[in-house]
Amino acid sequence: MKNVLQYLLISIFTFALFSCGNADDDVNFDINQGELGQGKDPDNCLGFEDNELLLSIQDQFTALPGKVSILFKVSDLQGNPISGLTANQFTIYEQGRNDDCFNTISSSESQARISSNSQVFSNNTLLILDLSNSVLESSLEELKTASTSFVTNVIPSPETDSFKMAIYWFDGENELHLLNPLTSSATELTAAIDGITADISNDPSTDLYGAVIKSTDIAEDLIQENNQTSVIGAASIVLFTDGTDQASRFTEEAALKAVNDANRNISFFTIGLGAEIDTQVLTEIGKTASVFAGNKEELETTFTQISQRVSEQANSFYLFEYCTPKRDGSGNNNLVIQLSNGGLQGAVQTRFSADGFTGGCE
C-alpha cells in the first residue's frame, strides 16, 4: 500500500510539472516581454534574428500629407540606454494589404530623419542633495563644485525646452526643500548651487528615505502633467548622500517600494560619499546606476560618471520620421523599423493609417 501511494504521488507531481512547464499561459521566457512599449516583435516573414537591441515605442502619430512619426527609446537587453544614433542606421519596412511580406522603403527617398522631439517629449532631471550637518561641516565646497560640474555636463547646449532640471535638498526635516525649480538654464542652476551656505539647514538629522519617496512622487507628477498635454515624459532622479537614514520617519521598505513601483520612464541614480553610507541600500535605490566616493576629493569624478549616464538616458529617446509611399485608400499598413548599431540589431513592428495621405511630404 505504501509503494502504491508513493507511485501515485510521484505520478501526480510529474503530471503537474509537465502541464505547468508546457502551458503557454503559465510560462514565458521572452526577455522582451513588455519592453517594446506600444510595438511588438517583427513578423517572422522578415527572417530577423532575435533582438539584441530594444526599440520601445513610446508614441506614434501621422501628419498630412504623408508623414509618419514614431517616438521610441533604444536600449540593450540589460536596459542600458543607447544614445547618438543617426537616421541612416535605421531601415524601414512596410506591408500593405496587397503584400505577402514587407517591402523595404528607401531611407533617402522617404527623407527619413531623426527630428527634434521637444514638441512630443520632455525629460526632467531632479538633483537631490543631502545637506545634513555632516555634509555642511566637512564637504560642502566639494559638493558644490561637483554639482556645478554635473549641471554643466547634463544640461544641453544650446538649451532646449525638452530637457530641464530642478534641484532639491534634504536634511532631517519632513520636507524636500526646493533649491531651484525646473529650468533649462545651466546658469540659473549653477547660481543656485553657488548660493548654498553652511547655515541653510536647521535640522542636523538625515531623512534619506523621505527624500526618496518625495522625489519619486514629484517625478510621477511631472510625467502625469506631461501626459495630460500629450507629451511623453521621462525623468531621472539623482540622489546624493554621505550617510544613512537617521530621521526614521519612513522605512527602508517604503522607500524601495516607491522606487520599484515607479513609472518605468523614471530612472534612479545614487551617489554615496564616505564610510558611513550603506552601499547595498543605495544600490537598490539607484537601480539604474550607483557610484560611491571614498572621500570628498573624489566627488566631482563620481558626479561626472553619473552625469554621463543621465545624458545617455535622456538621449536614448528618438523621434524617427519619414514620408511613406502609402496613399489615401490603402487603409492600415504594417510598419517595421530595424536598427543596426555596432554589429547588433533590433527591430519593432507597429501599424499606421494612411487615411488622407497624398504626395508632397517634406
Disulfide bonds with the S-S distance in Angstrom:
Cys45-Cys101 2.04
Cys323-Cys361 2.15
